[in-house]
Structures are given as C-alpha cells and as structure tokens.
Amino acid sequence: VWSTRAAAGEAVRPALARFRGANGRGTGAGCLLPGGRILTCAHVVNAALGRPGDAADRPAAPLSVEFPHAGGGATTATVLLDGGWNGAADVAVLALDTAPP
C-alpha cells in the first residue's frame, strides 16, 4: 500500500502551484486543473498581490505562479472574470497566461 500511495503522490506533484509575493516569500499553493486553470484560496491571491487578506473584490492584476515540481520557471495567471472569485468563501480560480509546464 505504501508504494501505491508514494507513486500517486509523485504523479500529483507536478500539478502543485506555488505563489510568491513581491518580496519573494511564498504566500501559498494551488492545484493545476484541466484547461490551464488553478484552484487556490482568495487569501493566497490577495497576499501574492500585496492586498489585505480579506479583500473581497476580484483582483484584476496578474500574479506570478511557479510549478516547482514540474521543472518550469515562473509564469503568470489572472483570476477568471466569470466565477473565478469568491472572497467570502475564500476561493479563487485563475487562468494561466501561458501553457502549463
């Protein structure tokens, strides 16, 4: 059972996204979804953009995202205009600006 879990974990690792703020410090993580979308928390996006953690309005600015286990560098993503932001529920869905690694 352990080897099966370990193999499953390795298969998922490339889908892990990491966000950083302007100061270079990590603000949180997300998960790559089909279609070049990323699911994360609204407070992670707010922190990466230097906004208050509880800011409820949808940010329009792109933010930097990395896929540390996919061997790729940083790219950018933007919160989806339709249905991509629910600050009250702390949910954000972003669209990658380039193809995922």
HELIX and SHEET records of a PDB file:
HELIX    1   1 TRP A    2  VAL A   12  1                                  11    
HELIX    2   2 ARG A   13  ALA A   15  5                                   3    
HELIX    3   3 ALA A   42  ALA A   48  1                                   7    
SHEET    1   A 7 TRP A  85  ASN A  86  0                                        
SHEET    2   A 7 VAL A  91  LEU A  96 -1                                        
SHEET    3   A 7 ARG A  37  THR A  40 -1                                        
SHEET    4   A 7 GLY A  26  LEU A  33 -1                                        
SHEET    5   A 7 LEU A  16  ARG A  20 -1                                        
SHEET    6   A 7 LEU A  63  GLU A  66 -1                                        
SHEET    7   A 7 ALA A  74  VAL A  79 -1                                        
END                                                                             
